[in-house]
Amino acid sequence: MSIEEARDDTVDPSPRTPALLRLARPKQWSKNVLVVAAPGAAGVLLQAQPAFRTFIAFVCFCLAASATYFLNDAIDVESDRNNPRKRNRPVAAGEVSVRAAITWSIALACAAIALCFAARWQLVLVIGGYFVLQLSYSLWLKHEPVLDLAAVACGFVLRAIAGGVAVGVTISPWFLIVAAAGSLFMVTGKRSAELHQVNAGVVSYRRSLAGYTEPYLRYVRSVSSSVAILAYCLWAFEKSATVGAQSWFELSIVPFALGILRYSLLLTQGDGGAPEDLVLSDRVLIGLGVAWVICFAIAVHGG
């Protein structure tokens, strides 16, 4: 199974949706918005060339992610057919042949690599690293507790790096720490929700879950969320000192920290199986997100 697995990718929401499109999982492309983070923090998204290159990076990751979905569904076809949650996937259901899935995977991967040159050639290294990570995860890392958490979080960090590489802006070490710790926090929350389902009697479909306990996952969430908040504070004060005397970067710390605390509360209530759904379904989280965007946008562009 792909590193980008999601709760809702196993059942076709509309029987009329083409099988190849379902296999590409376009809903999961929303995760690739992370490529905007570094250019946005640098304040260059309103410029034509950086905006174009950021868009190219986004498309490259959409193609790359879909390529891994095609390949992993081809690899896991037999196990998917024996799984009640995955047997309706196009390859497992026989709507797309294994050979066709592999062919499309190669085509999409080649398209992603070729498109990188429309931005900067260095983007090829990031996309290539993403492919290596995905393959390693599918064949080995997804079965190893702790390593599977790190691998999934790394996939999100690569997205954040891709935006900076595509545009050619310097990425702050604090920015990378925030991205890494924040990603680990969300991924661990997803594992906690899955473990809760298993303990409630739902059949496990992830081998690495056998190596986790709820207290351990709570510990990882606590550490990663603390690191994310601390690193964001240090980054915000660093940015404020760099751009001059103004307080909007510091003010953005408040909705950022409250957002993490709110998300943590929802995780303790058993949510978190699909982070993107959880974020978009909670009004308080949405409100905090809007407040953070406003503070951040004024800090970057308004001063």
N, C-alpha and C positions, 0 to 999 in steps of 0.2 A: 504493500500500500504506500502511496505517496506521502511525503513529509507534510504535504498541504492538506491532509485529510480533513473532512468536515462531517458534521452530523447529518446534513441533508443531502449529501451527494450520492446516496444509495438508492433513492427512489425517484423516479421521473415524475416531476410535478405536473407534466402535461404529456400524455401519450403521443400527441402530435409533434412534439419537439423532435427534430432530427437527432438520430442516435449519435452522430459525430459531434454535434453541438453539446449534447448532454455529457459526452465523454470528455469534452474540453473543459467542463465545469466553469462557465463564464462568471457565475456568481462569486467564485473565489478570486476573481481578478481584482476585487475591491481591496484585497490585501496589498496589492502593488502600489497603492496610493502612497505608501511609505517612501517611494522614490522622491516625493516632493519635499520631504523633511529637510534635507541638507540645503537644497537651493532656496527653500523658503526661509530657513534660518539665516542664510547669507543675504537675503533681501534682493535676489536677482530674478525672481519669477516674473516680474513685470517687464523684463527686457525680452525682446523677441527671440534672440538666439538661445539664451538659457532656457526659456520656456519651451522652445522647440526641442532642444536636446533632452529636457526632462520628460517631455511627452514620448520621445523615442525610447528612453529608458523604460518608461511605463509599458509601452507596447512590447518591448523586448522581453520583459519579465512575464507579460501575459502569454506570449508565445512559448517561452521557456517552461512556465508552470504547466501549460496545457500539454506540452511535449512529455513532461514527466507523468502526467495523468494517463496518457495513452500507453506509455511504456509500462507503468506499474500495474495497470489493469490487465495488460497482456501477461505480465509475469505472475500475477496473483489470480489468474482466471479460475484455476481449479479450487483454490480455497474460497474464492468469492462465491462459487456455485454452491458450496456447502454452508454458506452463511446466509441466514434468513434476511439480514439487513443489506447484503451486498449482491444477492443473486439477480437482482433486477438491473444491475449495471449493464450497459450495452454489450461489452465483451462477454461477460458471464452469461448473459441472456441469449447470446448468439446473434445479436443484431449487427455486431461488428466482429469480423474475424480477427484472430490473434495476429495474423500476418498483416492485415490492413492496419491494425492498431500500431504495430511496430513501424510500418512504413510511414504512417502519419506522424509518429513520434520523431522519426529521423528528419522528416521534411520540416516540421515545426522548429526543431532544434537548429537546423541549418538556417532557417529563415531568421531566427532570433540572433544567431551569431552574425549573419550577414548584415542585419539591420543595425547592429552596434556601430558599424563604421559610419553611419549617417550622423552619429553624435560624436564620439571620440573612440579611437581604436582601443583605448584602455578599458572601455566598457566590456570588451570581449573577455578580459581576464575575470571580471566579476561574474558574468554570465557563465563562463566556463567553470569557475569555482562552484557556482550554484548547481550545475549539472553533476559535478563530481560529488558534491554533498548529497544530492538527491539519490544518486546511485548507491552511495555508501549507506545511506539511511535505509533504502529499500532492501539491500542485501544483508545488512548486519546491524547498524546502529539502532534501528527501531526495536530490536529485541533486547537491547541492553539498558537496564535502568540507569538513570542519570545521563548517560550518553545520548539517549533519545531526546531528553529535555534540551540538552545543549545543542543538539543538531537542529531541532526545530527552531529554537531561538536564533541560531546562527543564520537560518534562512531568512528571517526577518531583518537581521542586521545587514545582510548582504543587499537587501532592497534599499535600506537607508544609505549604504555606501554607494550604491549604483547611481543615485541621484547626484551625489557630490562628484563622483568620477565623471559622469556624463557632462556635467557643466564645467568641471575643472575648478571647483572651489575647495578650499582647505577645510577639512573636517576636524572639529575640536575633539580631543580625546574624551572630554566630558560628555560630548554629544554621543559618542560611541558607547560609553558606559551606560548612559540613560537608555539608549536603544537596546542594548544587550540585556540589562537588568529588567527593563520594562517587558521585553519579549519573554524572558524567562518567567516572569511573574504571571503573565497571561497563559503561557503554555502549561505551567504547573497548575494553574486554576482549571484548565481543561482536563488535565489528568485527574485532579481531585474529583471533578464531576463524574468522570468515567469510573473511577474507583467507587464512588458512592453508588452508582448504578449497579456495579458488579456486586457490591455488598448487599444491595437491595434485591438481588436475585436475577438481575439481567445477565445473560451469558456474556462472558468476556470475549473480546475480539482482538485484544492487544496483549501479547505475551509479556511485555515489560511490566504490565500492571501487577503481575504476581510479585514483583520485587519491591513494590511500594506499600507504605502504610500511610494512613491519614495523618498521624502526627508528623511523619517525616515531610510530607508534602506541605503541611502547614508551616513547618520550619523553613522550607525553601521559599515559600511565598513571603514569609516575614523578612527573610534576609534579602531577597531580590527586590521587594517593594521598598525596603529601607534604603538600599543602595541606589535605587532609581530616584527616590526623592532627594537624597543627599547629593547625588551627582547633578541632578537638575538645578538644585540650589546653587552649587558651585559654578555651574555653567551660566546660570542667569546673572550671578554677580560678576563673573568674568566678562560677559557680554556688556553689561551695564557700564563697567569700568572702561571698556574698549570704545564704546560709541559715545560716551560722555555722561554728564550728570542728568539722569532721568530715572524714573522708578518703575516704568512699565514692565521691564523684564522681571524685576523683583515681585511686582504684583502678580505676574503670571504664575508664580510659585503657588499661590493660594488655590486657584482652581485645579492646578495640576495635582497637588497633594491631596486635595479633597476628592478628586476623581479617582485616584488610586485607592483611597480609603473606602469610598463608596463601592467601587468594584470589588474590593476585598470583602465587604459586608455581603454583597450578593453571592459571592463564592461560598461563604459560610452557610448560606441558605440553600445550597445545593445546586445553584445555577453555574453556568460557565462552560457547559458542554460545547456550545458554539459561541465563541467570544463576540463575533460580529453581530449575531442576533441579540446577545445580551446588551451590548453597548447601545444598539439602536432601539431597544425596547424599553429602556429605563429613562424616564423623563428627567430625573435628577442628573444622571450621567450626561445626557444630551445638553442640559442647561449648563453644566460645568464645562463641557467641551466648547460650547459657544462662547462662554466667558473667557476661557483660555485663548481661543482663537482671536477674540477681540483684543485682549491684552497683548498678545504676541504680535498681531498685525500692527498695532499702534507702536509697539516697541521697535519693530523692524523698519516700518515705513513712515511712521509719524513722529517718533521721538517724543 
